[in-house]
Amino acid sequence: MSNDYEDLLSMDALNDRIAILEDNIRQLIEQAAAASGEQNESRIADRINQQNDELDRLLKIRDSRQKK
């Protein structure tokens, strides 16, 4: 998803996406705890990092909007 699209999201939609990402991360952490095998753990860790990166980006967008 591009930053241009996210700039068009309403604050409610942005908060919804943030909540979804937070829930995804929680679920991935639970999967990681139950996963066995290095390949599974690595794949889940990559997804957690990806979700965290997107979450950080959306939080920055929200924070910048709240400061305006």
C-alpha positions in Angstrom: 0.0 0.0 0.0 1.4 3.4 -0.9 1.8 6.3 1.4 -0.5 8.3 -1.0 -3.4 6.0 -0.2 -2.7 6.1 3.5 -2.7 9.9 3.4 -6.3 9.7 2.2 -7.5 7.4 5.0 -9.7 9.0 7.6 -8.4 9.0 11.2 -10.9 6.2 12.0 -9.8 4.1 9.1 -6.1 4.6 10.1 -6.9 3.6 13.7 -8.7 0.5 12.4 -5.7 -0.5 10.3 -3.4 0.0 13.3 -5.7 -2.2 15.4 -5.6 -4.9 12.8 -1.9 -4.8 12.6 -1.6 -5.0 16.4 -3.9 -8.0 16.4 -1.9 -9.6 13.5 1.3 -9.2 15.5 -0.2 -10.7 18.6 -1.4 -13.7 16.6 2.0 -14.1 14.9 3.7 -14.1 18.3 1.4 -16.8 19.5 2.1 -18.8 16.4 5.9 -18.3 16.9 5.6 -19.6 20.5 3.8 -22.8 19.2 6.0 -23.2 16.1 8.5 -25.9 15.8 11.3 -26.0 13.2 13.7 -23.4 12.2 12.0 -22.7 8.9 8.6 -22.0 10.5 10.1 -19.8 13.1 12.1 -17.8 10.5 9.0 -17.3 8.3 7.0 -16.1 11.3 9.8 -13.8 12.5 9.9 -12.3 9.0 6.1 -11.7 9.0 6.3 -10.1 12.5 9.0 -7.8 11.3 7.0 -6.8 8.3 3.9 -6.2 10.4 5.9 -4.1 12.9 7.4 -2.0 10.1 4.0 -1.3 8.7 2.6 -0.5 12.2 5.5 1.9 12.9 4.8 3.7 9.6 1.1 4.0 10.3 1.7 5.2 13.9 4.0 7.9 12.5 1.3 9.0 10.1 -1.3 9.1 12.9 1.1 11.0 15.2 1.8 13.6 12.5 -1.9 14.1 11.9 -2.6 14.6 15.6 0.1 17.3 15.8 -1.6 19.4 13.1 
